Amino acid sequence: MLGASGVQTGKYIMQAAAGCLGSEGDRCNVCNVGVCPKGITSQDPRLDRRLDPERVAQRLVDVYLTFDTELKKIVAPLGRSTSLPIGMSDALGISDADAAGRLNIKYVL
């Protein structure tokens, strides 16, 4: 649903969680050549040992749990829930009454 923006956001979160050396304005930009100095995208076993997958996984979980908590604070006053789809879900409608009932979507004549 987010397209390229979602991919870019995921890339930055992954880089931050894994300890990427680059910054927004000054990245080392070797992600695509397999010699990442932190071992994130490296194919070299010597560099690959620098990455702790368990630590990175826990940091990713922490980032997304924090993101969910902050998003709930933003959408709760609007009467929304983070379990609902983000976007134009209010505009969804279907002309099949049975399907609308099963999917809990607005029935449109």
N, CA, C and O atoms as a printed pandas DataFrame, in Angstrom:
     atom_number atom_name residue_name chain_id  residue_number  x_coord  y_coord  z_coord
0              1         N          MET        A               1    0.814   -1.197    0.000
1              2        CA          MET        A               1    0.000    0.000    0.000
2              3         C          MET        A               1    0.856    1.260    0.000
3              4         O          MET        A               1    0.421    2.293   -0.509
4              5         N          LEU        A               2    2.060    1.201    0.556
5              6        CA          LEU        A               2    2.889    2.388    0.649
6              7         C          LEU        A               2    3.868    2.524   -0.510
7              8         O          LEU        A               2    4.454    3.592   -0.690
8              9         N          GLY        A               3    4.056    1.496   -1.281
9             10        CA          GLY        A               3    4.944    1.560   -2.431
10            11         C          GLY        A               3    6.389    1.833   -2.062
11            12         O          GLY        A               3    6.907    1.295   -1.084
12            13         N          ALA        A               4    7.041    2.685   -2.864
13            14        CA          ALA        A               4    8.460    2.977   -2.669
14            15         C          ALA        A               4    8.730    3.620   -1.316
15            16         O          ALA        A               4    9.784    3.385   -0.726
16            17         N          SER        A               5    7.809    4.417   -0.817
17            18        CA          SER        A               5    8.008    5.045    0.492
18            19         C          SER        A               5    8.097    3.991    1.583
19            20         O          SER        A               5    8.903    4.117    2.505
20            21         N          GLY        A               6    7.280    2.961    1.486
21            22        CA          GLY        A               6    7.321    1.878    2.464
22            23         C          GLY        A               6    8.620    1.100    2.395
23            24         O          GLY        A               6    9.167    0.703    3.424
24            25         N          VAL        A               7    9.113    0.880    1.189
25            26        CA          VAL        A               7   10.382    0.172    1.018
26            27         C          VAL        A               7   11.515    1.006    1.596
27            28         O          VAL        A               7   12.379    0.479    2.298
28            29         N          GLN        A               8   11.521    2.295    1.310
29            30        CA          GLN        A               8   12.575    3.179    1.805
30            31         C          GLN        A               8   12.554    3.246    3.325
31            32         O          GLN        A               8   13.608    3.215    3.959
32            33         N          THR        A               9   11.368    3.339    3.918
33            34        CA          THR        A               9   11.248    3.369    5.372
34            35         C          THR        A               9   11.789    2.078    5.970
35            36         O          THR        A               9   12.530    2.108    6.953
36            37         N          GLY        A              10   11.424    0.949    5.381
37            38        CA          GLY        A              10   11.918   -0.332    5.867
38            39         C          GLY        A              10   13.426   -0.441    5.773
39            40         O          GLY        A              10   14.073   -1.007    6.654
40            41         N          LYS        A              11   13.983    0.099    4.707
41            42        CA          LYS        A              11   15.440    0.075    4.528
42            43         C          LYS        A              11   16.119    0.876    5.633
43            44         O          LYS        A              11   17.092    0.411    6.225
44            45         N          TYR        A              12   15.619    2.064    5.913
45            46        CA          TYR        A              12   16.242    2.904    6.938
46            47         C          TYR        A              12   16.116    2.290    8.324
47            48         O          TYR        A              12   17.051    2.354    9.122
48            49         N          ILE        A              13   14.959    1.692    8.615
49            50        CA          ILE        A              13   14.778    1.055    9.922
50            51         C          ILE        A              13   15.736   -0.125   10.060
51            52         O          ILE        A              13   16.358   -0.305   11.107
52            53         N          MET        A              14   15.853   -0.919    9.012
53            54        CA          MET        A              14   16.764   -2.059    9.055
54            55         C          MET        A              14   18.204   -1.598    9.222
55            56         O          MET        A              14   18.958   -2.178   10.003
56            57         N          GLN        A              15   18.589   -0.552    8.489
57            58        CA          GLN        A              15   19.954   -0.047    8.605
58            59         C          GLN        A              15   20.226    0.461   10.016
59            60         O          GLN        A              15   21.292    0.202   10.575
60            61         N          ALA        A              16   19.277    1.177   10.590
61            62        CA          ALA        A              16   19.459    1.708   11.939
62            63         C          ALA        A              16   19.546    0.578   12.959
63            64         O          ALA        A              16   20.391    0.613   13.854
64            65         N          ALA        A              17   18.687   -0.414   12.832
65            66        CA          ALA        A              17   18.682   -1.533   13.778
66            67         C          ALA        A              17   19.968   -2.354   13.686
67            68         O          ALA        A              17   20.449   -2.881   14.688
68            69         N          ALA        A              18   20.511   -2.455   12.492
69            70        CA          ALA        A              18   21.724   -3.249   12.296
70            71         C          ALA        A              18   22.991   -2.449   12.563
71            72         O          ALA        A              18   24.086   -3.010   12.574
72            73         N          GLY        A              19   22.852   -1.147   12.778
73            74        CA          GLY        A              19   24.014   -0.319   13.089
74            75         C          GLY        A              19   24.755    0.184   11.870
75            76         O          GLY        A              19   25.983    0.278   11.887
76            77         N          CYS        A              20   24.032    0.510   10.811
77            78        CA          CYS        A              20   24.645    1.036    9.592
78            79         C          CYS        A              20   25.508    2.249    9.933
79            80         O          CYS        A              20   25.108    3.107   10.720
80            81         N          LEU        A              21   26.684    2.309    9.335
81            82        CA          LEU        A              21   27.617    3.397    9.614
82            83         C          LEU        A              21   27.227    4.699    8.943
83            84         O          LEU        A              21   27.651    5.772    9.372
84            85         N          GLY        A              22   26.430    4.614    7.906
85            86        CA          GLY        A              22   26.088    5.812    7.163
86            87         C          GLY        A              22   25.045    6.655    7.859
87            88         O          GLY        A              22   24.330    6.186    8.745
88            89         N          SER        A              23   24.970    7.896    7.448
89            90        CA          SER        A              23   23.919    8.790    7.916
90            91         C          SER        A              23   23.136    9.229    6.690
91            92         O          SER        A              23   23.515    8.903    5.565
92            93         N          GLU        A              24   22.055    9.961    6.891
93            94        CA          GLU        A              24   21.201   10.358    5.766
94            95         C          GLU        A              24   22.004   11.071    4.684
95            96         O          GLU        A              24   21.815   10.806    3.497
96            97         N          GLY        A              25   22.883   11.959    5.077
97            98        CA          GLY        A              25   23.642   12.711    4.079
98            99         C          GLY        A              25   24.977   12.081    3.722
99           100         O          GLY        A              25   25.612   12.493    2.752
100          101         N          ASP        A              26   25.412   11.094    4.486
101          102        CA          ASP        A              26   26.751   10.556    4.288
102          103         C          ASP        A              26   26.770    9.039    4.461
103          104         O          ASP        A              26   27.366    8.536    5.413
104          105         N          ARG        A              27   26.139    8.322    3.575
105          106        CA          ARG        A              27   26.144    6.860    3.633
106          107         C          ARG        A              27   27.404    6.347    2.940
107          108         O          ARG        A              27   27.950    6.992    2.045
108          109         N          CYS        A              28   27.846    5.177    3.374
109          110        CA          CYS        A              28   29.023    4.598    2.718
110          111         C          CYS        A              28   28.650    4.070    1.331
111          112         O          CYS        A              28   29.515    3.923    0.468
112          113         N          ASN        A              29   27.367    3.786    1.119
113          114        CA          ASN        A              29   26.834    3.394   -0.189
114          115         C          ASN        A              29   27.528    2.190   -0.818
115          116         O          ASN        A              29   27.802    2.182   -2.018
116          117         N          VAL        A              30   27.809    1.178   -0.009
117          118        CA          VAL        A              30   28.367   -0.059   -0.559
118          119         C          VAL        A              30   27.416   -1.231   -0.327
119          120         O          VAL        A              30   27.827   -2.390   -0.396
120          121         N          CYS        A              31   26.150   -0.931   -0.054
121          122        CA          CYS        A              31   25.154   -1.981    0.208
122          123         C          CYS        A              31   25.069   -2.973   -0.949
123          124         O          CYS        A              31   24.877   -4.169   -0.727
124          125         N          ASN        A              32   25.207   -2.495   -2.150
125          126        CA          ASN        A              32   24.987   -3.333   -3.329
126          127         C          ASN        A              32   26.238   -4.055   -3.828
127          128         O          ASN        A              32   26.159   -4.789   -4.814
128          129         N          VAL        A              33   27.383   -3.870   -3.183
129          130        CA          VAL        A              33   28.596   -4.516   -3.690
130          131         C          VAL        A              33   29.131   -5.611   -2.770
131          132         O          VAL        A              33   30.165   -6.213   -3.061
132          133         N          GLY        A              34   28.430   -5.875   -1.651
133          134        CA          GLY        A              34   28.775   -7.006   -0.799
134          135         C          GLY        A              34   29.951   -6.809    0.137
135          136         O          GLY        A              34   30.518   -7.788    0.622
136          137         N          VAL        A              35   30.334   -5.565    0.403
137          138        CA          VAL        A              35   31.457   -5.318    1.312
138          139         C          VAL        A              35   31.064   -4.383    2.453
139          140         O          VAL        A              35   31.875   -3.572    2.899
140          141         N          CYS        A              36   29.850   -4.491    2.915
141          142        CA          CYS        A              36   29.357   -3.648    4.009
142          143         C          CYS        A              36   30.269   -3.808    5.229
143          144         O          CYS        A              36   30.474   -4.930    5.691
144          145         N          PRO        A              37   30.821   -2.711    5.760
145          146        CA          PRO        A              37   31.739   -2.813    6.891
146          147         C          PRO        A              37   31.080   -3.314    8.178
147          148         O          PRO        A              37   31.776   -3.777    9.082
148          149         N          LYS        A              38   29.762   -3.231    8.274
149          150        CA          LYS        A              38   29.053   -3.747    9.447
150          151         C          LYS        A              38   28.532   -5.163    9.226
151          152         O          LYS        A              38   27.985   -5.769   10.148
152          153         N          GLY        A              39   28.694   -5.694    8.021
153          154        CA          GLY        A              39   28.270   -7.060    7.735
154          155         C          GLY        A              39   26.802   -7.198    7.378
155          156         O          GLY        A              39   26.301   -8.317    7.261
156          157         N          ILE        A              40   26.099   -6.083    7.203
157          158        CA          ILE        A              40   24.657   -6.125    6.942
158          159         C          ILE        A              40   24.370   -6.767    5.588
159          160         O          ILE        A              40   23.533   -7.665    5.493
160          161         N          THR        A              41   25.052   -6.318    4.552
161          162        CA          THR        A              41   24.824   -6.858    3.206
162          163         C          THR        A              41   26.059   -7.561    2.660
163          164         O          THR        A              41   26.165   -7.788    1.455
164          165         N          SER        A              42   26.978   -7.900    3.526
165          166        CA          SER        A              42   28.241   -8.493    3.101
166          167         C          SER        A              42   28.092   -9.969    2.758
167          168         O          SER        A              42   27.295  -10.689    3.361
168          169         N          GLN        A              43   28.867  -10.396    1.790
169          170        CA          GLN        A              43   28.968  -11.815    1.447
170          171         C          GLN        A              43   30.294  -12.392    1.946
171          172         O          GLN        A              43   30.556  -13.584    1.789
172          173         N          ASP        A              44   31.115  -11.552    2.539
173          174        CA          ASP        A              44   32.417  -11.955    3.064
174          175         C          ASP        A              44   32.235  -12.498    4.484
175          176         O          ASP        A              44   31.781  -11.760    5.358
176          177         N          PRO        A              45   32.574  -13.768    4.742
177          178        CA          PRO        A              45   32.377  -14.346    6.079
178          179         C          PRO        A              45   33.075  -13.556    7.182
179          180         O          PRO        A              45   32.588  -13.504    8.312
180          181         N          ARG        A              46   34.200  -12.947    6.866
181          182        CA          ARG        A              46   34.937  -12.149    7.842
182          183         C          ARG        A              46   34.110  -10.926    8.271
183          184         O          ARG        A              46   34.061  -10.588    9.454
184          185         N          LEU        A              47   33.471  -10.277    7.311
185          186        CA          LEU        A              47   32.632   -9.112    7.611
186          187         C          LEU        A              47   31.281   -9.544    8.176
187          188         O          LEU        A              47   30.701   -8.865    9.024
188          189         N          ASP        A              48   30.795  -10.678    7.694
189          190        CA          ASP        A              48   29.487  -11.184    8.122
190          191         C          ASP        A              48   29.452  -11.480    9.623
191          192         O          ASP        A              48   28.401  -11.364   10.254
192          193         N          ARG        A              49   30.582  -11.856   10.189
193          194        CA          ARG        A              49   30.649  -12.157   11.626
194          195         C          ARG        A              49   30.395  -10.932   12.497
195          196         O          ARG        A              49   30.103  -11.071   13.685
196          197         N          ARG        A              50   30.500   -9.751   11.933
197          198        CA          ARG        A              50   30.292   -8.520   12.704
198          199         C          ARG        A              50   28.822   -8.279   13.031
199          200         O          ARG        A              50   28.504   -7.484   13.916
200          201         N          LEU        A              51   27.942   -8.949   12.336
201          202        CA          LEU        A              51   26.505   -8.742   12.518
202          203         C          LEU        A              51   25.951   -9.762   13.508
203          204         O          LEU        A              51   26.191  -10.962   13.374
204          205         N          ASP        A              52   25.213   -9.280   14.496
205          206        CA          ASP        A              52   24.568  -10.153   15.479
206          207         C          ASP        A              52   23.074  -10.203   15.147
207          208         O          ASP        A              52   22.334   -9.302   15.543
208          209         N          PRO        A              53   22.609  -11.240   14.425
209          210        CA          PRO        A              53   21.218  -11.293   13.974
210          211         C          PRO        A              53   20.200  -11.244   15.110
211          212         O          PRO        A              53   19.134  -10.646   14.959
212          213         N          GLU        A              54   20.516  -11.865   16.241
213          214        CA          GLU        A              54   19.574  -11.858   17.371
214          215         C          GLU        A              54   19.383  -10.441   17.910
215          216         O          GLU        A              54   18.261  -10.026   18.203
216          217         N          ARG        A              55   20.471   -9.714   18.037
217          218        CA          ARG        A              55   20.400   -8.334   18.533
218          219         C          ARG        A              55   19.636   -7.442   17.549
219          220         O          ARG        A              55   18.811   -6.621   17.951
220          221         N          VAL        A              56   19.922   -7.617   16.261
221          222        CA          VAL        A              56   19.231   -6.832   15.237
222          223         C          VAL        A              56   17.741   -7.152   15.247
223          224         O          VAL        A              56   16.915   -6.244   15.151
224          225         N          ALA        A              57   17.390   -8.423   15.362
225          226        CA          ALA        A              57   15.977   -8.822   15.387
226          227         C          ALA        A              57   15.258   -8.189   16.571
227          228         O          ALA        A              57   14.139   -7.699   16.423
228          229         N          GLN        A              58   15.886   -8.192   17.744
229          230        CA          GLN        A              58   15.256   -7.587   18.918
230          231         C          GLN        A              58   15.105   -6.081   18.746
231          232         O          GLN        A              58   14.096   -5.509   19.158
232          233         N          ARG        A              59   16.093   -5.439   18.144
233          234        CA          ARG        A              59   15.996   -3.995   17.907
234          235         C          ARG        A              59   14.870   -3.682   16.924
235          236         O          ARG        A              59   14.173   -2.679   17.082
236          237         N          LEU        A              60   14.685   -4.536   15.904
237          238        CA          LEU        A              60   13.584   -4.337   14.957
238          239         C          LEU        A              60   12.237   -4.484   15.652
239          240         O          LEU        A              60   11.329   -3.684   15.427
240          241         N          VAL        A              61   12.105   -5.499   16.492
241          242        CA          VAL        A              61   10.863   -5.689   17.252
242          243         C          VAL        A              61   10.594   -4.461   18.109
243          244         O          VAL        A              61    9.464   -3.975   18.157
244          245         N          ASP        A              62   11.615   -3.958   18.784
245          246        CA          ASP        A              62   11.457   -2.777   19.636
246          247         C          ASP        A              62   11.008   -1.557   18.831
247          248         O          ASP        A              62   10.148   -0.798   19.276
248          249         N          VAL        A              63   11.595   -1.371   17.641
249          250        CA          VAL        A              63   11.224   -0.232   16.791
250          251         C          VAL        A              63    9.751   -0.313   16.413
251          252         O          VAL        A              63    9.027    0.676   16.531
252          253         N          TYR        A              64    9.297   -1.487   15.958
253          254        CA          TYR        A              64    7.916   -1.606   15.510
254          255         C          TYR        A              64    6.914   -1.565   16.658
255          256         O          TYR        A              64    5.807   -1.057   16.480
256          257         N          LEU        A              65    7.270   -2.086   17.828
257          258        CA          LEU        A              65    6.373   -1.974   18.984
258          259         C          LEU        A              65    6.239   -0.518   19.418
259          260         O          LEU        A              65    5.147   -0.067   19.762
260          261         N          THR        A              66    7.344    0.211   19.402
261          262        CA          THR        A              66    7.302    1.635   19.734
262          263         C          THR        A              66    6.493    2.398   18.698
263          264         O          THR        A              66    5.703    3.276   19.046
264          265         N          PHE        A              67    6.687    2.065   17.424
265          266        CA          PHE        A              67    5.926    2.706   16.352
266          267         C          PHE        A              67    4.428    2.478   16.544
267          268         O          PHE        A              67    3.634    3.405   16.386
268          269         N          ASP        A              68    4.041    1.249   16.884
269          270        CA          ASP        A              68    2.630    0.929   17.106
270          271         C          ASP        A              68    2.070    1.715   18.290
271          272         O          ASP        A              68    0.954    2.229   18.223
272          273         N          THR        A              69    2.840    1.807   19.371
273          274        CA          THR        A              69    2.394    2.558   20.547
274          275         C          THR        A              69    2.178    4.027   20.204
275          276         O          THR        A              69    1.161    4.610   20.579
276          277         N          GLU        A              70    3.124    4.624   19.498
277          278        CA          GLU        A              70    3.008    6.037   19.132
278          279         C          GLU        A              70    1.866    6.259   18.144
279          280         O          GLU        A              70    1.161    7.265   18.227
280          281         N          LEU        A              71    1.679    5.330   17.211
281          282        CA          LEU        A              71    0.587    5.447   16.246
282          283         C          LEU        A              71   -0.762    5.372   16.948
283          284         O          LEU        A              71   -1.692    6.089   16.579
284          285         N          LYS        A              72   -0.879    4.510   17.958
285          286        CA          LYS        A              72   -2.124    4.423   18.727
286          287         C          LYS        A              72   -2.434    5.747   19.418
287          288         O          LYS        A              72   -3.594    6.152   19.492
288          289         N          LYS        A              73   -1.411    6.419   19.923
289          290        CA          LYS        A              73   -1.613    7.718   20.570
290          291         C          LYS        A              73   -2.140    8.758   19.587
291          292         O          LYS        A              73   -2.908    9.646   19.958
292          293         N          ILE        A              74   -1.723    8.640   18.338
293          294        CA          ILE        A              74   -2.146    9.599   17.317
294          295         C          ILE        A              74   -3.555    9.307   16.825
295          296         O          ILE        A              74   -4.363   10.226   16.688
296          297         N          VAL        A              75   -3.865    8.036   16.557
297          298        CA          VAL        A              75   -5.148    7.709   15.932
298          299         C          VAL        A              75   -6.287    7.523   16.921
299          300         O          VAL        A              75   -7.451    7.605   16.526
300          301         N          ALA        A              76   -5.992    7.275   18.197
301          302        CA          ALA        A              76   -7.065    7.071   19.184
302          303         C          ALA        A              76   -7.994    8.279   19.292
303          304         O          ALA        A              76   -9.210    8.092   19.305
304          305         N          PRO        A              77   -7.476    9.514   19.370
305          306        CA          PRO        A              77   -8.389   10.661   19.433
306          307         C          PRO        A              77   -9.251   10.823   18.180
307          308         O          PRO        A              77  -10.271   11.513   18.208
308          309         N          LEU        A              78   -8.842   10.191   17.095
309          310        CA          LEU        A              78   -9.603   10.267   15.848
310          311         C          LEU        A              78  -10.660    9.174   15.762
311          312         O          LEU        A              78  -11.408    9.094   14.788
312          313         N          GLY        A              79  -10.715    8.327   16.798
313          314        CA          GLY        A              79  -11.676    7.233   16.800
314          315         C          GLY        A              79  -11.252    6.073   15.926
315          316         O          GLY        A              79  -12.089    5.289   15.479
316          317         N          ARG        A              80   -9.969    5.959   15.681
317          318        CA          ARG        A              80   -9.448    4.890   14.823
318          319         C          ARG        A              80   -8.653    3.893   15.652
319          320         O          ARG        A              80   -8.333    4.144   16.814
320          321         N          SER        A              81   -8.345    2.773   15.045
321          322        CA          SER        A              81   -7.555    1.734   15.697
322          323         C          SER        A              81   -6.413    1.349   14.771
323          324         O          SER        A              81   -6.541    1.457   13.551
324          325         N          THR        A              82   -5.306    0.905   15.333
325          326        CA          THR        A              82   -4.200    0.471   14.482
326          327         C          THR        A              82   -4.498   -0.863   13.814
327          328         O          THR        A              82   -3.748   -1.291   12.937
328          329         N          SER        A              83   -5.583   -1.529   14.212
329          330        CA          SER        A              83   -5.932   -2.789   13.558
330          331         C          SER        A              83   -6.704   -2.556   12.262
331          332         O          SER        A              83   -6.888   -3.482   11.472
332          333         N          LEU        A              84   -7.155   -1.320   12.042
333          334        CA          LEU        A              84   -7.867   -0.992   10.808
334          335         C          LEU        A              84   -6.867   -0.647    9.715
335          336         O          LEU        A              84   -5.775   -0.160   10.010
336          337         N          PRO        A              85   -7.224   -0.892    8.454
337          338        CA          PRO        A              85   -6.318   -0.517    7.367
338          339         C          PRO        A              85   -6.117    0.993    7.328
339          340         O          PRO        A              85   -7.043    1.762    7.583
340          341         N          ILE        A              86   -4.905    1.403    7.007
341          342        CA          ILE        A              86   -4.613    2.828    6.878
342          343         C          ILE        A              86   -4.884    3.219    5.441
343          344         O          ILE        A              86   -4.480    2.511    4.518
344          345         N          GLY        A              87   -5.556    4.329    5.240
345          346        CA          GLY        A              87   -5.836    4.798    3.896
346          347         C          GLY        A              87   -7.310    5.105    3.740
347          348         O          GLY        A              87   -7.961    5.558    4.682
348          349         N          MET        A              88   -7.829    4.863    2.566
349          350        CA          MET        A              88   -9.210    5.201    2.236
350          351         C          MET        A              88  -10.155    4.037    2.517
351          352         O          MET        A              88  -11.049    3.767    1.715
352          353         N          SER        A              89   -9.976    3.348    3.631
353          354        CA          SER        A              89  -10.820    2.196    3.935
354          355         C          SER        A              89  -12.273    2.600    4.148
355          356         O          SER        A              89  -13.174    1.784    3.947
356          357         N          ASP        A              90  -12.518    3.850    4.553
357          358        CA          ASP        A              90  -13.891    4.312    4.738
358          359         C          ASP        A              90  -14.637    4.392    3.409
359          360         O          ASP        A              90  -15.867    4.346    3.388
360          361         N          ALA        A              91  -13.916    4.509    2.315
361          362        CA          ALA        A              91  -14.536    4.645    1.006
362          363         C          ALA        A              91  -14.824    3.291    0.350
363          364         O          ALA        A              91  -15.405    3.251   -0.735
364          365         N          LEU        A              92  -14.435    2.197    0.980
365          366        CA          LEU        A              92  -14.680    0.876    0.404
366          367         C          LEU        A              92  -16.169    0.559    0.395
367          368         O          LEU        A              92  -16.881    0.850    1.355
368          369         N          GLY        A              93  -16.622   -0.027   -0.676
369          370        CA          GLY        A              93  -18.012   -0.445   -0.784
370          371         C          GLY        A              93  -18.118   -1.599   -1.758
371          372         O          GLY        A              93  -17.243   -1.796   -2.601
372          373         N          ILE        A              94  -19.209   -2.370   -1.638
373          374        CA          ILE        A              94  -19.397   -3.525   -2.513
374          375         C          ILE        A              94  -20.885   -3.644   -2.828
375          376         O          ILE        A              94  -21.730   -3.324   -1.992
376          377         N          SER        A              95  -21.199   -4.103   -4.029
377          378        CA          SER        A              95  -22.599   -4.175   -4.443
378          379         C          SER        A              95  -23.241   -5.528   -4.143
379          380         O          SER        A              95  -24.417   -5.719   -4.453
380          381         N          ASP        A              96  -22.523   -6.451   -3.563
381          382        CA          ASP        A              96  -23.053   -7.757   -3.185
382          383         C          ASP        A              96  -23.370   -7.730   -1.690
383          384         O          ASP        A              96  -22.462   -7.677   -0.861
384          385         N          ALA        A              97  -24.666   -7.766   -1.347
385          386        CA          ALA        A              97  -25.095   -7.625    0.050
386          387         C          ALA        A              97  -24.529   -8.728    0.943
387          388         O          ALA        A              97  -24.103   -8.455    2.065
388          389         N          ASP        A              98  -24.520   -9.975    0.456
389          390        CA          ASP        A              98  -23.982  -11.076    1.267
390          391         C          ASP        A              98  -22.492  -10.885    1.557
391          392         O          ASP        A              98  -22.040  -11.052    2.690
392          393         N          ALA        A              99  -21.741  -10.534    0.514
393          394        CA          ALA        A              99  -20.300  -10.325    0.691
394          395         C          ALA        A              99  -20.038   -9.130    1.601
395          396         O          ALA        A              99  -19.121   -9.162    2.422
396          397         N          ALA        A             100  -20.835   -8.084    1.459
397          398        CA          ALA        A             100  -20.671   -6.900    2.309
398          399         C          ALA        A             100  -20.861   -7.260    3.775
399          400         O          ALA        A             100  -20.128   -6.771    4.635
400          401         N          GLY        A             101  -21.831   -8.101    4.064
401          402        CA          GLY        A             101  -22.071   -8.535    5.439
402          403         C          GLY        A             101  -20.931   -9.378    5.987
403          404         O          GLY        A             101  -20.502   -9.195    7.127
404          405         N          ARG        A             102  -20.443  -10.305    5.164
405          406        CA          ARG        A             102  -19.346  -11.177    5.606
406          407         C          ARG        A             102  -18.041  -10.413    5.806
407          408         O          ARG        A             102  -17.280  -10.701    6.730
408          409         N          LEU        A             103  -17.788   -9.443    4.937
409          410        CA          LEU        A             103  -16.533   -8.695    4.995
410          411         C          LEU        A             103  -16.621   -7.441    5.862
411          412         O          LEU        A             103  -15.623   -6.756    6.086
412          413         N          ASN        A             104  -17.827   -7.152    6.346
413          414        CA          ASN        A             104  -18.048   -5.947    7.151
414          415         C          ASN        A             104  -17.649   -4.691    6.378
415          416         O          ASN        A             104  -16.980   -3.798    6.900
416          417         N          ILE        A             105  -18.086   -4.654    5.107
417          418        CA          ILE        A             105  -17.833   -3.518    4.223
418          419         C          ILE        A             105  -19.175   -2.903    3.859
419          420         O          ILE        A             105  -20.188   -3.599    3.790
420          421         N          LYS        A             106  -19.175   -1.613    3.631
421          422        CA          LYS        A             106  -20.394   -0.888    3.290
422          423         C          LYS        A             106  -21.042   -1.465    2.027
423          424         O          LYS        A             106  -20.371   -1.695    1.021
424          425         N          TYR        A             107  -22.355   -1.695    2.098
425          426        CA          TYR        A             107  -23.125   -2.190    0.947
426          427         C          TYR        A             107  -23.539   -1.003    0.090
427          428         O          TYR        A             107  -24.104   -0.034    0.598
428          429         N          VAL        A             108  -23.259   -1.076   -1.214
429          430        CA          VAL        A             108  -23.576    0.001   -2.147
430          431         C          VAL        A             108  -24.531   -0.541   -3.191
431          432         O          VAL        A             108  -24.284   -1.598   -3.772
432          433         N          LEU        A             109  -25.615    0.170   -3.433
433          434        CA          LEU        A             109  -26.572   -0.252   -4.467
434          435         C          LEU        A             109  -26.048   -0.035   -5.855
435          436         O          LEU        A             109  -26.736   -0.340   -6.829
